[in-house]
Every structure is written in C-alpha cells, then in structure tokens.
Amino acid sequence: MANLTPTNDAPGLHVSKPSPSEPATASAVCHCGASASAKGDAQVGALVAGWNTNHGPTHGK
C-alpha cells in the first residue's frame, strides 16, 4: 500500500482509525504551508473540521 501521509509536495488530509478500540489519528498539510496532526477521536474531528473550513478545497475562496 502507498504511503498516504500528506507532504509539502503532496498536500492533503489523512485520517486513520485501525479499529473501533484504537484512537483515530490524522495529519494534514495544505499547499499554503500549514500543517497539523492529531490523535484521539475528538482532536481528529476538530482537525477535520478546521481543514474543511480553512484549507483543502475551500482554501483561498
């Protein structure tokens, strides 16, 4: 399987939750240079919400 972790050369958002009993993890890198990571379901949810509001496809609109 390919490495799905975002980088400056391949920006994006990656979320992982290996099993229901494991905490979720996420990492994000925007083409503007912002980056973030989170561990735990609530923190990952906040990172995804922030990404959707401020970066990714909505960035710069």
VENQUIGI-V360265 format. One line per field, one symbol per residue. burial: 1 if it has 24 or more other C-alpha atoms within 12 Angstrom, else 0. Layout:
burial = ???
This chain:
burial = 0000010000111111000000011111110000111100000100110010001100000
